């Protein structure tokens, strides 16, 4: 299976809340959460090397439709709602169409 849709998100936590934000985002890998879906092929949470309160999320999905359908669910809405109280500013998103690469963890 290959990813046909993906995006990067940059989230900036309020000062000192980067660890909490990362912990919350990693719940996206729990059973029943979006990152655990068979349609989510890449779910990578990273921290900026220069700013511990800047967090990046990279996702790769089987299709844009699958992504939107899964993110319309309660588990995804819950995670998104909880991030609001941790963010210093609006998140930045960039969508893309994967061409080729490798994800192995």
C-alpha positions as CSV (number, residue, x, y, z in Angstrom):
1,X,0.0,0.0,0.0
2,X,1.3,3.5,-0.8
3,X,0.4,6.9,0.4
4,X,-1.5,9.1,-2.1
5,X,-2.1,12.0,0.2
6,X,-0.2,13.6,3.1
7,X,0.5,16.7,5.1
8,X,2.9,18.4,7.5
9,X,1.7,20.4,10.4
10,X,3.7,22.7,12.5
11,X,2.3,23.4,16.0
12,X,3.8,25.9,18.4
13,X,3.0,25.2,22.0
14,X,2.8,27.9,24.7
15,X,6.2,28.2,26.4
16,X,7.0,25.0,28.4
17,X,4.1,23.0,27.0
18,X,5.9,21.2,24.2
19,X,6.2,17.9,26.1
20,X,2.4,17.9,26.8
21,X,1.7,18.7,23.2
22,X,3.9,15.8,22.0
23,X,2.3,13.4,24.5
24,X,-1.2,14.4,23.3
25,X,-0.2,14.0,19.6
26,X,1.3,10.6,20.3
27,X,-2.1,9.4,21.6
28,X,-3.0,9.5,17.9
29,X,-1.2,6.2,17.6
30,X,-3.4,4.5,20.2
31,X,-5.9,1.8,19.2
32,X,-8.9,3.5,17.6
33,X,-7.1,6.7,17.0
34,X,-6.4,8.2,13.6
35,X,-2.7,7.1,13.4
36,X,-3.7,3.5,14.1
37,X,-6.0,3.4,11.1
38,X,-5.0,1.0,8.3
39,X,-5.3,4.1,6.0
40,X,-2.7,6.0,7.9
41,X,0.7,4.9,6.5
42,X,2.9,7.5,8.2
43,X,2.3,9.3,11.5
44,X,5.5,10.9,12.7
45,X,5.7,13.4,15.6
46,X,8.9,15.4,15.7
47,X,10.3,18.2,17.8
48,X,12.3,21.2,16.5
49,X,16.0,20.8,17.3
50,X,16.2,24.5,18.2
51,X,12.8,25.1,19.9
52,X,11.4,22.4,22.2
53,X,7.9,24.0,22.0
54,X,7.7,23.7,18.2
55,X,6.3,20.3,17.1
56,X,5.9,18.9,13.6
57,X,3.5,16.2,12.5
58,X,4.0,14.4,9.2
59,X,1.2,12.1,8.0
60,X,0.8,9.9,4.9
61,X,-2.6,8.5,4.0
62,X,-3.9,6.0,1.4
63,X,-6.1,8.9,0.0
64,X,-7.3,12.4,0.9
65,X,-10.8,11.0,1.3
66,X,-9.6,8.4,3.8
67,X,-7.8,11.1,5.8
68,X,-10.9,13.4,5.9
69,X,-13.2,10.5,6.8
70,X,-11.0,9.3,9.7
71,X,-10.4,12.9,11.0
72,X,-14.2,13.5,11.0
73,X,-14.4,10.8,13.7
74,X,-14.7,11.4,17.5
75,X,-11.1,10.3,18.3
76,X,-9.5,12.8,16.0
77,X,-11.9,15.6,17.0
78,X,-11.0,14.9,20.6
79,X,-7.3,15.2,20.0
80,X,-7.7,18.4,18.0
81,X,-9.9,20.0,20.6
82,X,-7.3,19.2,23.3
83,X,-4.5,20.8,21.4
84,X,-6.2,24.1,21.5
85,X,-5.4,24.8,25.1
86,X,-1.7,24.0,24.5
87,X,-1.0,26.2,21.4
88,X,0.5,29.6,21.4
89,X,-0.7,30.3,17.8
90,X,-2.6,28.8,14.9
91,X,-1.0,25.7,13.5
92,X,0.4,25.8,10.0
93,X,-0.5,23.0,7.5
94,X,1.0,22.0,4.1
95,X,-0.7,19.3,2.2
96,X,1.2,17.3,-0.5
97,X,1.0,14.3,-2.8
98,X,3.8,11.8,-1.9
99,X,6.0,10.8,-4.8
100,X,8.3,8.2,-3.3
101,X,10.3,7.6,-0.1
102,X,10.6,5.4,2.9
103,X,9.1,5.3,6.4
104,X,10.5,2.7,8.7
105,X,10.3,2.9,12.5
